[in-house]
Amino acid sequence: MQLHTHLAIDESLGGRVVRLRPGYAQVILPTHRAMLADRKGLIHGGFLFSAADYAAMAAVNDPHVVLGASEVRFLAPVRKGETVIFEAELEVRKGKKRIVKVQGKVEGKKVFEGSFTAFVLDHHILD
């Protein structure tokens, strides 16, 4: 299956789609120095959110999908050098609305979970 959305994402910051099927996407995010929040090696949560959002949009996989809302929880810290695996599954499809559940794990330990509400528009949001 081919990815049809968010094609300009910088994979070094937003992760890389490694598995894709209808209603499902897996994104891996290797963490590195540019993502640091402090000198102790803590990765800034914004990078985790970005990769989770990317996974959710990839699970919908429409060129005109946009994020409308999210509810997320950061469950454990992520350290520089760790790789986070995000899995996104489409749970609700109602008209233009999509709800996608996303989990992020490091070595099997859940570090992130969230629900992303997306909308599939008839045209690009900036048109």
TIVO-2410 file (N, C-alpha, C; in nm, 3 decimals):
# residues 127
REC num residu      c1      c2      c3 atome chaine
REC   1      M   0.085  -0.118   0.000     N      A
REC   1      M   0.000   0.000   0.000    CA      A
REC   1      M   0.090   0.124   0.000     C      A
REC   2      Q   0.046   0.227  -0.070     N      A
REC   2      Q   0.124   0.350  -0.082    CA      A
REC   2      Q   0.069   0.459   0.009     C      A
REC   3      L   0.160   0.539   0.065     N      A
REC   3      L   0.122   0.653   0.148    CA      A
REC   3      L   0.074   0.767   0.058     C      A
REC   4      H  -0.041   0.829   0.093     N      A
REC   4      H  -0.099   0.936   0.013    CA      A
REC   4      H  -0.110   1.068   0.088     C      A
REC   5      T  -0.058   1.077   0.207     N      A
REC   5      T  -0.073   1.197   0.287    CA      A
REC   5      T   0.056   1.234   0.357     C      A
REC   6      H   0.070   1.361   0.390     N      A
REC   6      H   0.184   1.411   0.468    CA      A
REC   6      H   0.318   1.369   0.407     C      A
REC   7      L   0.327   1.383   0.276     N      A
REC   7      L   0.444   1.334   0.203    CA      A
REC   7      L   0.569   1.419   0.223     C      A
REC   8      A   0.555   1.539   0.278     N      A
REC   8      A   0.672   1.627   0.298    CA      A
REC   8      A   0.728   1.621   0.440     C      A
REC   9      I   0.679   1.529   0.522     N      A
REC   9      I   0.728   1.516   0.660    CA      A
REC   9      I   0.878   1.487   0.659     C      A
REC  10      D   0.952   1.555   0.743     N      A
REC  10      D   1.095   1.529   0.762    CA      A
REC  10      D   1.105   1.406   0.854     C      A
REC  11      E   1.141   1.293   0.796     N      A
REC  11      E   1.144   1.167   0.871    CA      A
REC  11      E   1.242   1.170   0.988     C      A
REC  12      S   1.345   1.255   0.981     N      A
REC  12      S   1.442   1.261   1.091    CA      A
REC  12      S   1.381   1.325   1.215     C      A
REC  13      L   1.271   1.399   1.199     N      A
REC  13      L   1.205   1.464   1.313    CA      A
REC  13      L   1.065   1.407   1.341     C      A
REC  14      G   0.997   1.360   1.238     N      A
REC  14      G   0.858   1.315   1.253    CA      A
REC  14      G   0.838   1.166   1.245     C      A
REC  15      G   0.944   1.093   1.220     N      A
REC  15      G   0.933   0.948   1.210    CA      A
REC  15      G   0.915   0.901   1.067     C      A
REC  16      R   0.917   0.768   1.052     N      A
REC  16      R   0.908   0.706   0.920    CA      A
REC  16      R   0.801   0.598   0.922     C      A
REC  17      V   0.713   0.601   0.824     N      A
REC  17      V   0.610   0.497   0.812    CA      A
REC  17      V   0.678   0.370   0.765     C      A
REC  18      V   0.663   0.262   0.843     N      A
REC  18      V   0.726   0.135   0.808    CA      A
REC  18      V   0.625   0.026   0.776     C      A
REC  19      R   0.501   0.045   0.821     N      A
REC  19      R   0.392  -0.048   0.788    CA      A
REC  19      R   0.267   0.033   0.759     C      A
REC  20      L   0.195  -0.011   0.657     N      A
REC  20      L   0.075   0.061   0.618    CA      A
REC  20      L  -0.024  -0.036   0.555     C      A
REC  21      R  -0.146  -0.032   0.606     N      A
REC  21      R  -0.256  -0.107   0.547    CA      A
REC  21      R  -0.382  -0.027   0.576     C      A
REC  22      P  -0.492  -0.057   0.511     N      A
REC  22      P  -0.613   0.023   0.535    CA      A
REC  22      P  -0.647   0.031   0.685     C      A
REC  23      G  -0.654   0.155   0.735     N      A
REC  23      G  -0.690   0.178   0.875    CA      A
REC  23      G  -0.579   0.153   0.975     C      A
REC  24      Y  -0.458   0.131   0.929     N      A
REC  24      Y  -0.348   0.100   1.021    CA      A
REC  24      Y  -0.218   0.159   0.967     C      A
REC  25      A  -0.138   0.213   1.057     N      A
REC  25      A  -0.003   0.258   1.022    CA      A
REC  25      A   0.090   0.238   1.140     C      A
REC  26      Q   0.215   0.208   1.109     N      A
REC  26      Q   0.320   0.200   1.210    CA      A
REC  26      Q   0.430   0.297   1.169     C      A
REC  27      V   0.470   0.380   1.265     N      A
REC  27      V   0.575   0.480   1.243    CA      A
REC  27      V   0.684   0.456   1.346     C      A
REC  28      I   0.809   0.457   1.300     N      A
REC  28      I   0.920   0.448   1.395    CA      A
REC  28      I   0.987   0.584   1.406     C      A
REC  29      L   1.025   0.618   1.528     N      A
REC  29      L   1.091   0.745   1.556    CA      A
REC  29      L   1.219   0.719   1.634     C      A
REC  30      P   1.334   0.710   1.564     N      A
REC  30      P   1.460   0.703   1.636    CA      A
REC  30      P   1.489   0.842   1.692     C      A
REC  31      T   1.522   0.850   1.819     N      A
REC  31      T   1.544   0.980   1.882    CA      A
REC  31      T   1.692   1.018   1.877     C      A
REC  32      H   1.717   1.149   1.874     N      A
REC  32      H   1.855   1.198   1.860    CA      A
REC  32      H   1.868   1.336   1.924     C      A
REC  33      R   1.988   1.387   1.917     N      A
REC  33      R   2.026   1.511   1.986    CA      A
REC  33      R   1.937   1.631   1.953     C      A
REC  34      A   1.893   1.643   1.830     N      A
REC  34      A   1.811   1.759   1.791    CA      A
REC  34      A   1.675   1.761   1.861     C      A
REC  35      M   1.637   1.651   1.923     N      A
REC  35      M   1.507   1.640   1.991    CA      A
REC  35      M   1.516   1.663   2.142     C      A
REC  36      L   1.634   1.690   2.191     N      A
REC  36      L   1.654   1.702   2.336    CA      A
REC  36      L   1.581   1.821   2.397     C      A
REC  37      A   1.530   1.796   2.518     N      A
REC  37      A   1.468   1.901   2.597    CA      A
REC  37      A   1.564   1.953   2.703     C      A
REC  38      D   1.661   1.870   2.740     N      A
REC  38      D   1.757   1.910   2.844    CA      A
REC  38      D   1.887   1.833   2.829     C      A
REC  39      R   1.980   1.859   2.918     N      A
REC  39      R   2.113   1.797   2.911    CA      A
REC  39      R   2.116   1.654   2.965     C      A
REC  40      K   2.009   1.611   3.026     N      A
REC  40      K   2.006   1.475   3.080    CA      A
REC  40      K   1.962   1.372   2.976     C      A
REC  41      G   1.919   1.420   2.858     N      A
REC  41      G   1.882   1.327   2.752    CA      A
REC  41      G   1.733   1.308   2.732     C      A
REC  42      L   1.652   1.390   2.798     N      A
REC  42      L   1.506   1.379   2.783    CA      A
REC  42      L   1.464   1.430   2.646     C      A
REC  43      I   1.383   1.350   2.576     N      A
REC  43      I   1.330   1.391   2.447    CA      A
REC  43      I   1.206   1.477   2.469     C      A
REC  44      H   1.198   1.590   2.399     N      A
REC  44      H   1.084   1.681   2.411    CA      A
REC  44      H   0.958   1.610   2.360     C      A
REC  45      G   0.850   1.621   2.435     N      A
REC  45      G   0.724   1.556   2.402    CA      A
REC  45      G   0.664   1.598   2.270     C      A
REC  46      G   0.699   1.716   2.222     N      A
REC  46      G   0.647   1.762   2.094    CA      A
REC  46      G   0.687   1.672   1.978     C      A
REC  47      F   0.805   1.612   1.986     N      A
REC  47      F   0.847   1.520   1.881    CA      A
REC  47      F   0.768   1.390   1.887     C      A
REC  48      L   0.736   1.346   2.008     N      A
REC  48      L   0.653   1.226   2.023    CA      A
REC  48      L   0.513   1.253   1.968     C      A
REC  49      F   0.458   1.369   2.003     N      A
REC  49      F   0.325   1.405   1.954    CA      A
REC  49      F   0.325   1.411   1.801     C      A
REC  50      S   0.427   1.471   1.744     N      A
REC  50      S   0.435   1.484   1.599    CA      A
REC  50      S   0.435   1.347   1.531     C      A
REC  51      A   0.513   1.254   1.581     N      A
REC  51      A   0.519   1.120   1.522    CA      A
REC  51      A   0.387   1.046   1.541     C      A
REC  52      A   0.323   1.065   1.655     N      A
REC  52      A   0.193   1.001   1.679    CA      A
REC  52      A   0.087   1.058   1.585     C      A
REC  53      D   0.088   1.190   1.566     N      A
REC  53      D  -0.003   1.256   1.473    CA      A
REC  53      D   0.021   1.203   1.331     C      A
REC  54      Y   0.146   1.192   1.293     N      A
REC  54      Y   0.182   1.139   1.161    CA      A
REC  54      Y   0.128   0.997   1.143     C      A
REC  55      A   0.142   0.915   1.245     N      A
REC  55      A   0.090   0.778   1.238    CA      A
REC  55      A  -0.062   0.779   1.221     C      A
REC  56      A  -0.129   0.866   1.295     N      A
REC  56      A  -0.275   0.875   1.284    CA      A
REC  56      A  -0.317   0.918   1.144     C      A
REC  57      M  -0.250   1.018   1.089     N      A
REC  57      M  -0.284   1.065   0.955    CA      A
REC  57      M  -0.255   0.958   0.850     C      A
REC  58      A  -0.146   0.884   0.869     N      A
REC  58      A  -0.112   0.776   0.776    CA      A
REC  58      A  -0.216   0.664   0.783     C      A
REC  59      A  -0.270   0.637   0.901     N      A
REC  59      A  -0.373   0.533   0.914    CA      A
REC  59      A  -0.498   0.571   0.835     C      A
REC  60      V  -0.529   0.700   0.831     N      A
REC  60      V  -0.642   0.748   0.750    CA      A
REC  60      V  -0.602   0.748   0.602     C      A
REC  61      N  -0.482   0.796   0.574     N      A
REC  61      N  -0.418   0.788   0.443    CA      A
REC  61      N  -0.498   0.852   0.330     C      A
REC  62      D  -0.548   0.971   0.355     N      A
REC  62      D  -0.615   1.048   0.250    CA      A
REC  62      D  -0.537   1.177   0.229     C      A
REC  63      P  -0.518   1.223   0.105     N      A
REC  63      P  -0.438   1.344   0.082    CA      A
REC  63      P  -0.495   1.469   0.148     C      A
REC  64      H  -0.623   1.467   0.184     N      A
REC  64      H  -0.685   1.587   0.242    CA      A
REC  64      H  -0.724   1.569   0.389     C      A
REC  65      V  -0.659   1.477   0.458     N      A
REC  65      V  -0.688   1.458   0.601    CA      A
REC  65      V  -0.620   1.567   0.682     C      A
REC  66      V  -0.693   1.617   0.783     N      A
REC  66      V  -0.637   1.717   0.875    CA      A
REC  66      V  -0.674   1.679   1.017     C      A
REC  67      L  -0.588   1.717   1.110     N      A
REC  67      L  -0.613   1.694   1.252    CA      A
REC  67      L  -0.710   1.798   1.305     C      A
REC  68      G  -0.814   1.753   1.376     N      A
REC  68      G  -0.910   1.845   1.435    CA      A
REC  68      G  -0.895   1.856   1.586     C      A
REC  69      A  -0.859   1.746   1.650     N      A
REC  69      A  -0.847   1.745   1.796    CA      A
REC  69      A  -0.765   1.623   1.837     C      A
REC  70      S  -0.717   1.628   1.960     N      A
REC  70      S  -0.646   1.511   2.014    CA      A
REC  70      S  -0.656   1.513   2.166     C      A
REC  71      E  -0.647   1.395   2.220     N      A
REC  71      E  -0.635   1.379   2.365    CA      A
REC  71      E  -0.525   1.277   2.385     C      A
REC  72      V  -0.415   1.321   2.447     N      A
REC  72      V  -0.299   1.233   2.458    CA      A
REC  72      V  -0.249   1.227   2.601     C      A
REC  73      R  -0.174   1.120   2.627     N      A
REC  73      R  -0.109   1.101   2.757    CA      A
REC  73      R   0.035   1.057   2.732     C      A
REC  74      F   0.126   1.124   2.801     N      A
REC  74      F   0.266   1.084   2.801    CA      A
REC  74      F   0.287   0.998   2.925     C      A
REC  75      L   0.317   0.872   2.906     N      A
REC  75      L   0.316   0.775   3.015    CA      A
REC  75      L   0.452   0.749   3.078     C      A
REC  76      A   0.558   0.775   3.004     N      A
REC  76      A   0.693   0.752   3.055    CA      A
REC  76      A   0.789   0.837   2.973     C      A
REC  77      P   0.902   0.876   3.034     N      A
REC  77      P   0.998   0.956   2.958    CA      A
REC  77      P   1.065   0.875   2.848     C      A
REC  78      V   1.106   0.946   2.745     N      A
REC  78      V   1.184   0.886   2.636    CA      A
REC  78      V   1.321   0.953   2.638     C      A
REC  79      R   1.423   0.870   2.626     N      A
REC  79      R   1.561   0.919   2.633    CA      A
REC  79      R   1.627   0.919   2.496     C      A
REC  80      K   1.722   1.009   2.479     N      A
REC  80      K   1.799   1.016   2.355    CA      A
REC  80      K   1.856   0.878   2.321     C      A
REC  81      G   1.841   0.840   2.195     N      A
REC  81      G   1.892   0.711   2.150    CA      A
REC  81      G   1.787   0.601   2.148     C      A
REC  82      E   1.677   0.622   2.219     N      A
REC  82      E   1.570   0.522   2.216    CA      A
REC  82      E   1.488   0.538   2.088     C      A
REC  83      T   1.430   0.428   2.044     N      A
REC  83      T   1.343   0.430   1.927    CA      A
REC  83      T   1.202   0.404   1.973     C      A
REC  84      V   1.111   0.493   1.933     N      A
REC  84      V   0.971   0.479   1.970    CA      A
REC  84      V   0.896   0.423   1.850     C      A
REC  85      I   0.816   0.321   1.875     N      A
REC  85      I   0.732   0.261   1.771    CA      A
REC  85      I   0.589   0.301   1.799     C      A
REC  86      F   0.530   0.373   1.703     N      A
REC  86      F   0.391   0.417   1.714    CA      A
REC  86      F   0.303   0.330   1.626     C      A
REC  87      E   0.193   0.284   1.683     N      A
REC  87      E   0.094   0.209   1.607    CA      A
REC  87      E  -0.038   0.284   1.613     C      A
REC  88      A  -0.096   0.307   1.495     N      A
REC  88      A  -0.220   0.382   1.483    CA      A
REC  88      A  -0.325   0.294   1.418     C      A
REC  89      E  -0.445   0.293   1.480     N      A
REC  89      E  -0.555   0.215   1.425    CA      A
REC  89      E  -0.680   0.302   1.416     C      A
REC  90      L  -0.740   0.302   1.298     N      A
REC  90      L  -0.864   0.374   1.275    CA      A
REC  90      L  -0.976   0.301   1.348     C      A
REC  91      E  -1.046   0.373   1.436     N      A
REC  91      E  -1.152   0.311   1.515    CA      A
REC  91      E  -1.291   0.357   1.474     C      A
REC  92      V  -1.304   0.482   1.429     N      A
REC  92      V  -1.435   0.535   1.391    CA      A
REC  92      V  -1.424   0.605   1.257     C      A
REC  93      R  -1.518   0.574   1.170     N      A
REC  93      R  -1.529   0.640   1.040    CA      A
REC  93      R  -1.675   0.680   1.025     C      A
REC  94      K  -1.702   0.810   1.037     N      A
REC  94      K  -1.840   0.859   1.031    CA      A
REC  94      K  -1.842   0.985   0.947     C      A
REC  95      G  -1.892   0.974   0.825     N      A
REC  95      G  -1.889   1.088   0.733    CA      A
REC  95      G  -1.745   1.129   0.709     C      A
REC  96      K  -1.715   1.256   0.732     N      A
REC  96      K  -1.579   1.308   0.712    CA      A
REC  96      K  -1.491   1.287   0.835     C      A
REC  97      K  -1.552   1.247   0.946     N      A
REC  97      K  -1.480   1.235   1.073    CA      A
REC  97      K  -1.414   1.098   1.086     C      A
REC  98      R  -1.291   1.100   1.139     N      A
REC  98      R  -1.217   0.977   1.169    CA      A
REC  98      R  -1.159   0.989   1.309     C      A
REC  99      I  -1.168   0.881   1.384     N      A
REC  99      I  -1.103   0.876   1.516    CA      A
REC  99      I  -1.001   0.763   1.511     C      A
REC 100      V  -0.878   0.799   1.545     N      A
REC 100      V  -0.767   0.706   1.538    CA      A
REC 100      V  -0.703   0.695   1.676     C      A
REC 101      K  -0.683   0.573   1.722     N      A
REC 101      K  -0.613   0.547   1.848    CA      A
REC 101      K  -0.466   0.520   1.817     C      A
REC 102      V  -0.378   0.579   1.896     N      A
REC 102      V  -0.234   0.564   1.874    CA      A
REC 102      V  -0.166   0.527   2.005     C      A
REC 103      Q  -0.075   0.432   1.996     N      A
REC 103      Q   0.010   0.395   2.109    CA      A
REC 103      Q   0.155   0.406   2.066     C      A
REC 104      G   0.239   0.454   2.156     N      A
REC 104      G   0.383   0.457   2.133    CA      A
REC 104      G   0.454   0.373   2.236     C      A
REC 105      K   0.549   0.291   2.191     N      A
REC 105      K   0.622   0.203   2.282    CA      A
REC 105      K   0.771   0.209   2.256     C      A
REC 106      V   0.847   0.194   2.363     N      A
REC 106      V   0.992   0.179   2.357    CA      A
REC 106      V   1.024   0.042   2.417     C      A
REC 107      E   1.079  -0.045   2.335     N      A
REC 107      E   1.113  -0.181   2.379    CA      A
REC 107      E   0.995  -0.248   2.449     C      A
REC 108      G   0.876  -0.233   2.393     N      A
REC 108      G   0.756  -0.297   2.447    CA      A
REC 108      G   0.687  -0.223   2.560     C      A
REC 109      K   0.750  -0.119   2.614     N      A
REC 109      K   0.691  -0.041   2.723    CA      A
REC 109      K   0.614   0.077   2.665     C      A
REC 110      K   0.487   0.091   2.703     N      A
REC 110      K   0.406   0.200   2.652    CA      A
REC 110      K   0.451   0.332   2.712     C      A
REC 111      V   0.482   0.428   2.624     N      A
REC 111      V   0.527   0.560   2.668    CA      A
REC 111      V   0.430   0.670   2.628     C      A
REC 112      F   0.335   0.636   2.538     N      A
REC 112      F   0.244   0.736   2.483    CA      A
REC 112      F   0.115   0.667   2.441     C      A
REC 113      E   0.002   0.737   2.464     N      A
REC 113      E  -0.124   0.689   2.408    CA      A
REC 113      E  -0.211   0.811   2.377     C      A
REC 114      G  -0.293   0.797   2.274     N      A
REC 114      G  -0.376   0.909   2.239    CA      A
REC 114      G  -0.488   0.874   2.145     C      A
REC 115      S  -0.583   0.965   2.139     N      A
REC 115      S  -0.694   0.956   2.046    CA      A
REC 115      S  -0.690   1.082   1.960     C      A
REC 116      F  -0.687   1.062   1.829     N      A
REC 116      F  -0.677   1.171   1.734    CA      A
REC 116      F  -0.804   1.178   1.651     C      A
REC 117      T  -0.867   1.295   1.650     N      A
REC 117      T  -0.985   1.316   1.567    CA      A
REC 117      T  -0.941   1.391   1.443     C      A
REC 118      A  -0.965   1.330   1.330     N      A
REC 118      A  -0.925   1.388   1.202    CA      A
REC 118      A  -1.048   1.405   1.114     C      A
REC 119      F  -1.032   1.489   1.014     N      A
REC 119      F  -1.139   1.511   0.917    CA      A
REC 119      F  -1.082   1.499   0.777     C      A
REC 120      V  -1.156   1.429   0.692     N      A
REC 120      V  -1.118   1.417   0.551    CA      A
REC 120      V  -1.199   1.520   0.475     C      A
REC 121      L  -1.128   1.616   0.418     N      A
REC 121      L  -1.191   1.726   0.346    CA      A
REC 121      L  -1.203   1.694   0.197     C      A
REC 122      D  -1.285   1.773   0.128     N      A
REC 122      D  -1.303   1.755  -0.017    CA      A
REC 122      D  -1.187   1.810  -0.097     C      A
REC 123      H  -1.109   1.900  -0.035     N      A
REC 123      H  -0.996   1.962  -0.102    CA      A
REC 123      H  -0.892   1.998   0.006     C      A
REC 124      H  -0.773   2.037  -0.038     N      A
REC 124      H  -0.667   2.073   0.056    CA      A
REC 124      H  -0.714   2.190   0.144     C      A
REC 125      I  -0.684   2.187   0.270     N      A
REC 125      I  -0.729   2.288   0.365    CA      A
REC 125      I  -0.681   2.429   0.329     C      A
REC 126      L  -0.571   2.441   0.256     N      A
REC 126      L  -0.519   2.573   0.219    CA      A
REC 126      L  -0.571   2.622   0.084     C      A
REC 127      D  -0.650   2.540   0.017     N      A
REC 127      D  -0.709   2.583  -0.112    CA      A
REC 127      D  -0.832   2.668  -0.091     C      A
***
